Amino acid sequence: MAIAFFPQFFSSLSEVLDDVKANDTWPTTFVSGPSDGLHVHWHADEVHAYIVEGETDFLDTESGKRTAVKAGHKVVVPAKTPHAEGAVKDRVVYILALPGPRSPEAFLAMHDPNELKT
């Protein structure tokens, strides 16, 4: 499945929390610090990422396209969908909505795309 991008999806924290509740998901905050970008990986769970601060891009390996995201955008990464966050200049603050409560080690686990081929 491809990543879904929703530009200008929200303008307030209350709108994010309303969407989290409507999707019956669990919110957590994640801060991505300065980096040159991440390697291609996937996560076991679908993740709804609300960009609260900053900007970066996401590589959708299915299309090969990088899509820029910034504050107010929402990104939905289906479970087991290879992707990569792009470079972060200062920081990007996300509210991540997950299917249920997860420890940081569980929801941040980055799996190798080659694992999907077996």
The 8 nearest C-alpha neighbors of each residue, nearest first, counted from 0:
[[1, 80, 77, 2, 61, 76, 79, 78],
 [0, 2, 61, 3, 59, 80, 77, 76],
 [1, 3, 76, 75, 59, 4, 77, 0],
 [4, 2, 75, 74, 1, 5, 76, 73],
 [5, 3, 74, 73, 6, 2, 75, 72],
 [4, 6, 73, 8, 72, 74, 7, 3],
 [7, 5, 72, 8, 4, 73, 71, 68],
 [6, 8, 71, 72, 9, 5, 10, 73],
 [7, 9, 72, 6, 5, 71, 73, 10],
 [10, 8, 71, 7, 11, 14, 15, 72],
 [9, 11, 71, 14, 8, 12, 7, 15],
 [12, 10, 13, 14, 9, 15, 71, 51],
 [11, 13, 15, 14, 16, 10, 9, 51],
 [12, 14, 16, 11, 15, 17, 10, 18],
 [15, 13, 17, 11, 12, 16, 9, 18],
 [16, 14, 12, 18, 13, 17, 19, 9],
 [15, 17, 19, 13, 18, 14, 20, 12],
 [16, 18, 14, 20, 15, 19, 13, 21],
 [19, 17, 21, 15, 20, 16, 22, 14],
 [20, 18, 16, 22, 24, 17, 21, 15],
 [19, 21, 23, 17, 18, 22, 16, 24],
 [22, 20, 18, 23, 19, 17, 24, 16],
 [21, 23, 19, 20, 24, 18, 17, 98],
 [24, 22, 20, 21, 19, 25, 98, 18],
 [25, 23, 98, 97, 19, 22, 96, 99],
 [24, 26, 97, 96, 99, 100, 98, 19],
 [27, 25, 96, 95, 94, 97, 24, 19],
 [26, 28, 95, 94, 96, 29, 25, 97],
 [29, 27, 94, 93, 95, 30, 26, 92],
 [28, 30, 93, 92, 94, 31, 27, 95],
 [31, 29, 92, 91, 93, 32, 90, 28],
 [30, 32, 91, 90, 92, 29, 33, 87],
 [31, 33, 90, 30, 34, 89, 91, 87],
 [34, 32, 87, 89, 88, 90, 31, 35],
 [35, 33, 87, 36, 86, 32, 88, 37],
 [34, 36, 86, 87, 85, 37, 33, 88],
 [37, 35, 86, 85, 34, 84, 87, 38],
 [36, 38, 84, 83, 85, 39, 35, 86],
 [37, 39, 83, 40, 36, 84, 82, 85],
 [40, 38, 83, 82, 81, 37, 112, 41],
 [39, 41, 81, 110, 111, 109, 112, 82],
 [42, 40, 81, 79, 110, 80, 109, 82],
 [41, 43, 79, 44, 109, 78, 110, 108],
 [42, 44, 78, 79, 41, 45, 106, 108],
 [45, 43, 78, 42, 46, 98, 97, 77],
 [44, 46, 78, 77, 76, 97, 47, 43],
 [45, 47, 76, 97, 75, 96, 48, 44],
 [46, 48, 75, 96, 95, 74, 76, 49],
 [49, 47, 95, 74, 73, 94, 93, 46],
 [48, 50, 73, 94, 93, 72, 51, 95],
 [51, 49, 93, 70, 72, 52, 71, 69],
 [50, 52, 70, 92, 93, 49, 71, 94],
 [53, 51, 70, 92, 91, 50, 69, 54],
 [54, 52, 91, 69, 90, 70, 92, 51],
 [53, 55, 69, 68, 91, 70, 52, 87],
 [56, 54, 87, 68, 85, 67, 86, 69],
 [55, 57, 67, 85, 66, 68, 84, 65],
 [58, 56, 84, 65, 66, 83, 85, 59],
 [57, 59, 65, 83, 82, 64, 60, 84],
 [60, 58, 82, 61, 63, 64, 62, 2],
 [59, 61, 63, 62, 82, 58, 81, 64],
 [62, 60, 59, 63, 1, 0, 81, 64],
 [61, 63, 64, 60, 59, 1, 58, 65],
 [64, 62, 60, 59, 61, 58, 65, 82],
 [65, 63, 62, 59, 58, 66, 60, 61],
 [66, 64, 58, 57, 56, 59, 67, 63],
 [65, 67, 56, 57, 64, 68, 58, 59],
 [68, 66, 56, 55, 57, 65, 69, 54],
 [69, 67, 56, 55, 54, 72, 66, 70],
 [70, 68, 54, 53, 72, 50, 71, 55],
 [69, 71, 51, 50, 52, 72, 53, 54],
 [70, 72, 7, 9, 8, 10, 50, 51],
 [73, 71, 6, 7, 8, 50, 70, 5],
 [72, 74, 49, 5, 48, 8, 4, 50],
 [73, 75, 4, 48, 3, 47, 5, 76],
 [76, 74, 47, 3, 2, 46, 48, 77],
 [75, 77, 2, 46, 45, 74, 47, 78],
 [78, 76, 45, 80, 75, 79, 46, 0],
 [77, 79, 45, 44, 43, 80, 42, 76],
 [78, 80, 41, 42, 43, 81, 77, 44],
 [81, 79, 41, 78, 77, 82, 0, 76],
 [82, 80, 41, 40, 60, 39, 112, 79],
 [81, 83, 59, 39, 58, 40, 60, 41],
 [84, 82, 39, 58, 37, 57, 38, 85],
 [83, 85, 57, 37, 36, 56, 58, 86],
 [86, 84, 36, 56, 55, 57, 83, 37],
 [85, 87, 36, 35, 34, 55, 88, 84],
 [86, 88, 33, 34, 55, 89, 90, 35],
 [87, 89, 33, 90, 86, 34, 32, 55],
 [90, 88, 33, 87, 32, 91, 53, 34],
 [91, 89, 32, 31, 33, 87, 53, 88],
 [90, 92, 53, 31, 52, 30, 54, 93],
 [91, 93, 30, 52, 51, 29, 50, 31],
 [94, 92, 50, 29, 49, 51, 28, 95],
 [93, 95, 28, 49, 27, 48, 29, 26],
 [94, 96, 48, 27, 26, 47, 93, 28],
 [97, 95, 26, 47, 25, 24, 46, 19],
 [96, 98, 25, 24, 46, 99, 95, 26],
 [99, 97, 24, 25, 96, 44, 45, 100],
 [100, 98, 25, 97, 24, 101, 96, 23],
 [99, 101, 25, 102, 97, 98, 26, 24],
 [102, 100, 106, 105, 99, 103, 97, 104],
 [101, 103, 105, 104, 106, 100, 107, 108],
 [102, 104, 106, 105, 107, 101, 108, 29],
 [105, 103, 102, 107, 106, 108, 101, 109],
 [106, 104, 102, 103, 108, 107, 101, 43],
 [105, 107, 103, 108, 104, 101, 102, 42],
 [106, 108, 104, 105, 103, 109, 42, 102],
 [107, 109, 105, 106, 104, 110, 42, 43],
 [110, 108, 40, 41, 42, 107, 111, 106],
 [109, 111, 41, 40, 42, 108, 112, 114],
 [110, 112, 40, 113, 114, 109, 41, 39],
 [113, 111, 114, 40, 115, 81, 110, 41],
 [114, 112, 115, 111, 116, 117, 110, 40],
 [113, 115, 112, 116, 111, 117, 110, 41],
 [116, 114, 113, 117, 112, 79, 111, 110],
 [117, 115, 113, 114, 112, 111, 79, 81],
 [116, 115, 114, 113, 112, 111, 110, 79]]
